Amino acid sequence: MASVAPRSALLGLYLFVSRRLGRVTLRLLARRKAEGKEHGERMPERMGIAGTPRPDGRLVWFHAASVGEAASLLELLRRLQLARPEVTTLVTTVTVTSERFLEERLPPGCVHQFAAADVLPWVERFLDHWRPDVAVWTESELWPATLYATSARGAAMLLINARISHRSYRRWRLVRGLSRALLGRFDRILAQDDLAGQQLIALGADPEHLSVTGSLKEGAAPLPHDEAERVAIARAFAGRPVWLAASTHPGEEEAAIAAHLTARRGLPMLALILAPRHPVRGDEVAALLRARGLTVAQRSKGEKIGAETDVYLADTLGEMGLWYRIASVSFIGGSLVEVGGHNPFEPALLGSAILYGPHVRNFADAYARLKAANAAIEVTDAEELGRELATALAPDRAAAMAANAWAACSEGAEVTDTVLETITALLDRPR
């Protein structure tokens, strides 16, 4: 059982305000709906109004804000349903893209809902309907009204994949009384790495209830893909060497172009798959590529790969499993610019050698482990990316790095076991 959470004047003030925020939040949601950021037909779910009846029996509620967090849960959800088929699993997310991602990927019988906004009456309405036995949060989603109301109803509470960004850590330190009151409500906290564990304890987490387990993303199933599409795209490249610039941000496309032109000097037939982190930037990135004299085929527009194609612009959602399987070497974006890096386990599980920049604080331990295993190479700028890319593309080097990545990543499968055991223990605790 979690220790009694300390009182906090800031939490009391937050709850007082949260109880009165309905009208303001409705206006914000309406604006987001107009911008395409809310699902119009399912807007009532954001107000805690359930879109489906609650099944009978025990229920475990998982909250994952984004696509990446939702993807990390899929293998755990599958394993939980196999181990405890009598238990209903509910997954809430916030974004429209995460709902689209989960639509065809959730295990049968798993229920998806949009999360209620952190307005206390809406959260209470959500909880009164779903009555979770165990509530599981991923990474760093600490919404005060939701945590308070869930704790008040006696649900077991678990924080998994726990980490906190540098910016969030600095903000929470200014309101340590509030963070302590929230973190103290968790029965267990499973941190991604030592740094995350130390930061959470500094913010008020009980050390006796915190363990460092590694990232759940290490134990995730490989990203899905359409095998017929993979075969067709590989055939279109006609045996050419292919590399991938994955999840790139502004500034990194320029580096990828420079690296591609450098590596192409020794590999004239080299092709690049470029997958921007935000596909909505597709036209902008296409214009940048063409301005550099490169021939582009844009996937979102159905353009076909030909012998003359220099770059295949993968400006679509939910297809990274394709690109990692096709490319022998992948540069992982968000790492040459101050974003903090993206998940390296996805390419590691799918046989792609890994290149990355210096800004990977979000997955620092993972990249350090892959680098130590000779599975990943760190680069500092576009010039070094080009040099290391040319080296990594050698078939024997790419194969060795990919094998090392797979071995290092497979060691993390026990994380899923640990989380599953923790959830089942909370389910089986005396009520």
C-alpha positions, 0 to 999 in steps of 0.5 A, a space after each residue: 500500500 502507498 504511504 499516506 500522501 502528505 497534505 499540500 496547500 497547493 494541491 488544495 488550491 489546484 482542486 478548488 480551481 479545477 472544480 470550477 474550470 468546466 466552462 473555460 476548458 470547454 472553450 479550449 476543447 472547442 478551439 482544439 476541435 476546430 484545429 483538428 486536435 480533438 475527435 468531434 464525435 467523441 468530445 463527451 469523453 473529454 468531459 468524463 462521459 463514457 462512450 461505452 458501458 463498463 464491463 463486469 469484473 475487475 478493470 485495469 486502467 492504463 493512461 498513455 498521453 501520446 503515440 509513443 507511450 501507447 505503443 510501449 503498452 501494446 505488448 504489456 496489454 497482450 501479455 496481461 490479457 493472456 495472464 488474466 483474461 477475466 480482467 478488462 483493460 481500459 486505455 485512455 489517451 489524449 491525442 487524435 493521432 494516438 487514437 488512430 494508432 491504437 484503433 487497429 492495434 489494441 488487443 481484442 477486448 481492450 477498451 479505448 477512451 479519450 482521457 477526461 480533461 483535468 477538471 475535477 467533476 469530469 474526472 470524478 464522472 469518469 472514475 464513477 463510471 469505470 471504477 478501476 481496480 488498478 490505475 497505471 500511468 506511463 512516463 510523466 503524466 501527473 495531472 493533480 485532479 486525476 491523481 487525487 480523485 483516483 487515490 481517493 477512490 481507493 484504486 491501486 496506483 502505479 507509475 511505469 516507464 517513469 521519467 521526467 524531462 529536464 524542463 519538467 524537473 525544474 518546474 516541479 522543483 518549484 512546487 515540491 510540496 505539490 509533487 510530493 503530495 502527488 507522487 506519494 499517492 502511488 503504490 509503486 513507481 518503476 523508473 526508466 533509469 537511475 537519473 529518473 529515479 533520483 529526480 523522482 525521489 528528489 521531488 518527493 517519491 517514497 524511495 521504498 516504493 520506487 524501483 529502477 527497472 529500465 524502459 518498458 519500450 525495451 520489452 515491447 513487441 517490434 513495430 507492426 508492418 504490412 509485409 506485402 507493402 515491405 516487399 513492394 517497396 524493397 522491390 522498387 528500390 531494386 537492390 539499392 542501398 537504403 538508409 533512413 533518417 527517422 523522426 527528424 525535426 527542423 534542422 535535421 533534414 538539412 543534416 540528413 541531406 548533407 550526410 546523404 550527399 557525402 555518403 553517395 560519393 562512394 555509393 552512387 545508387 544510395 537512396 534515403 527514406 526520410 520520415 519527419 517526426 511530424 508528417 504534417 511538415 511533408 510539403 515543407 520538407 519536400 520543398 527543401 529536398 527539391 531545392 537541393 536538387 534531389 528527386 523526391 517521391 512523396 508517400 502521402 501523395 502516392 508518388 512512386 519510387 523510381 530509378 531516379 528517386 533520391 529520397 522517399 519522403 515517408 510523411 505518413 503516420 504509423 509506418 515506422 515498422 516498414 522503414 526500419 525493416 527496409 533500411 540497413 542503417 537508421 539515423 534517429 532524429 531529435 538528437 542533433 537538435 535540442 529535443 532529447 532524442 527518440 526511442 532507439 529500441 524500435 530500430 534495434 528490434 528490427 535489424 537496423 544499425 543506429 546513428 544518433 546525435 548528442 542530445 538524447 537525454 530522454 533515452 540516455 541510458 538506452 543509447 549509452 548501452 547500445 553504444 557500449 555494445 557497438 550497436 550505435 554510433 554517436 555523431 556530433 554534426 552533419 559532417 560526422 553523420 556523413 562520414 559515419 554513415 558511409 562506414 556503417 553502410 558497409 554490409 558487414 558493418 551494418 549486419 554486425 551493428 544490427 546483431 549487437 543492437 538486437 542482443 542488447 535490446 533483447 536483454 530488456 524483455 524482462 522489464 515487461 515481466 516486471 511490470 506485469 508481475 507488479 500489476 497482478 500483485 496489485 490486482 491480487 492484494 487484499 481489498 
